[in-house]
Amino acid sequence: MHIQSIISNDLNAEQEVFLAALDTANARAFHSYFTQYVLADEDAGYIAIDEGDYGALPAHLMARVIEAVPSRFSDEF
């Protein structure tokens, strides 16, 4: 296998994992009062977390934030 193909496959796989985490964050945002974050993760590649589970995110988590999705849940009519 050529090195370009390996790099390309790795990048495609990483992009798929990122998009899956971003999709999860967007879906959760509709049902939460809190910001959803996509974080870089050594084991999973990327993960989505809800700020409400942590309160203010600790510095070690904030340093790993790749994307933030604001809450879309509102109880105001």
Buried (B, 14 or more C-beta within 10 A) or exposed (E): EEEEEEEEEEEEEEEEBBEBBBEBBBEBBEEBEBBBBBBBBEEEBBBBBBBEEEEEBEEEBEEBBBBEBEBEEEEEE
